[in-house]
Amino acid sequence: MGFAVSAEAYDRFMGRFSTPLADAFADWAGIGPGMRVLDVGSGPGALAAVLVDRVGSGTVAAADPMPDFVDALRRRLPTVSAEVAPAEDLPFDDDTFDSALANLVVSFMADPRVGVAEMIRVTRPGGTVAATVWQHADGVGPLTPFWRGVRDVVPEATGENTMIGTARGQLVTLFDECGLSDVREGALEVSLEFGDFESWWEPFTHGVGPAGEFYAAQPEERRERIRAACAGRLGHAPFTVVGQAWCARGTV
């Protein structure tokens, strides 16, 4: 899925959107002082940093399957207990946390039902499990301009709109099936203004995520056509890119 990249490349590509989303997500999930919280699929630590600010040092843990991301998180946030582990096999005891959160992760779990079940296992009874996923299926994700440019050149490209959680109701259905109660759905939005096309475009060239991986696999001539199509769709700078995410939370 294109995540065997440096933490810096990931931050430049998705961190610019996931960082503001993390703050809104923590609000929506009801994270506050005194809670013990787990960040599942933490990446280099965008959400974990917000959680530390909310609940204090020593009460935040994190897990991510990519060692380089975990190393970066440990350097940035030394008070966070960060472990190299997939969502499907969390190295924490049962009933450890008041809340387990997955920011933009469910779509990339090898088995989302097992991953959510693990989040439930490590959360105490009465605690909260919550997740976000970009609304790619509804055409309002932050990568929508890229994938629309791609389909101008490669019409058969599917992008990320078939991944679980990207359409309304999918996260809620998943949470219901995993046995959470009082499951609720919401939507969160972030927006970024770009002063020039290159500052938006350059992070796509580093092979991050499905978008970067797709672009890297194309022949040079096709890459240039995709770049031109994206520039045409975004228009003259400055321009604003809006990203909306579905979110769901439930009670253990």
Secondary structure, DSSP 8 states (H G I E B T S, - for coil): ----S-HHHHIIIIIHHHHHHHHHHHHHHT--TT--EEEET-TTTHHHHHHHHHH-TTSEEEEES-HHHHHHHHHH-TTSEEEE--GGG--S-TT-EEEEEEES-GGG-SSHHHHHHHHHHTEEEEEEEEEEEE-GGGT-STTHHHHHHHHHH-TT--TTTTSTTSSTTHHHHHHHHTT-EEEEEEEEEEEEEESSHHHHHGGGGG--HHHHHHHHTS-HHHHHHHHHHHHHHH-SSSEEEEEEEEEEEEE-
